[in-house]
Amino acid sequence: MRSISSLFSRIGLGRRAVGLILPILLLLGWQYMSTRGASFAYAFSSLSQMQEALRELIASGDLQVNLAASLQRALTGLAIGGSFGLVLGVSMASSRFIDTSVGPLYHILRQVPLMGLVPVFSLWLGNGDTAKLFIVCLSAFFPLVLATYESLRQVDGKFLEVGNVLKLSRAQQFRHILLPAALPNIFTGVSFALAMAWLSTIGSEILFNAGAGLGNLMMNAEMASRMDILVVVTILIGVVGYLLTFVLYRITAYLFRWRKAASE
């Protein structure tokens, strides 16, 4: 592995550039499959067709409208569901009574696949934006509860002993000791919650095929037999999800840059 890395370094390829090799190979393989007859051409739209489909979506405004709707839905769901998740996670970690009374129900519910409850949500909330947002909120809620709970419970007990020596109140210990120590791991949970919110956004838009959204755009393309648009939107979903995670990673690295300095 070191020899391969050194080879890439000698020819001027950095780590990020090396990460583009596999996607490029996949695109080349896709292009090759699109040239192998009519049946393959339908299942594997050529790169030129996908480029034209992208231009068509941008020119009509469909891409911008549906992308904005999906992003708004995902980020709103993350904000709402994540906020409730943080509160419940902190409450369960801080109170044995709440942990004992609420914990079992939480762990039961988080095992249930949300997409399997779509018929129930549909009966309760209809097939519009409310049902979609509810699914996204729950998708962000469950992982953040667990991340917050575990992060606070795993704080080194020596830190709390220092708080006792300083005669800090429970509120002061939480504010000045527990929360700062747990925040880096909580942000890892936020990253996972963001990924789940984005995935559930697309899934809910596909299942509740009404209104704007990238999932709805995919379903319309499927009904119109537009494989080129389907592939373009699929790639876009992956790229946007990656960018969201990358931005959050950079924010986390900036906020907790002191950890790296402390470890050096």
Number of C-alpha atoms within 10 A of each C-alpha: 6 7 8 9 13 12 12 15 13 10 8 10 14 12 11 8 10 12 11 10 10 10 10 11 11 11 13 14 12 18 17 15 17 19 14 11 9 10 11 15 17 14 13 22 22 22 17 11 15 19 13 15 20 18 13 14 17 13 11 10 11 16 20 14 15 18 20 15 16 21 20 15 25 26 21 16 28 28 17 17 26 27 17 19 27 23 14 24 26 23 18 24 20 16 10 12 12 14 18 11 11 14 16 10 10 15 12 9 11 15 9 10 10 16 15 9 11 18 13 12 18 15 10 11 14 14 20 15 17 14 21 28 25 18 24 31 29 24 30 32 28 24 24 31 29 23 24 28 24 19 24 23 16 13 16 13 11 9 13 17 12 13 19 13 8 10 11 15 11 15 10 12 19 19 12 13 19 23 17 13 18 21 17 17 16 22 20 18 23 26 22 18 28 27 20 22 31 26 17 25 29 23 19 26 27 19 16 19 18 17 15 17 26 29 27 22 23 23 18 16 17 14 9 10 12 16 22 24 25 22 18 20 23 14 12 16 19 13 12 14 18 12 12 17 17 13 12 16 15 11 13 17 14 10 12 15 11 10 11 9 8 7 6 5
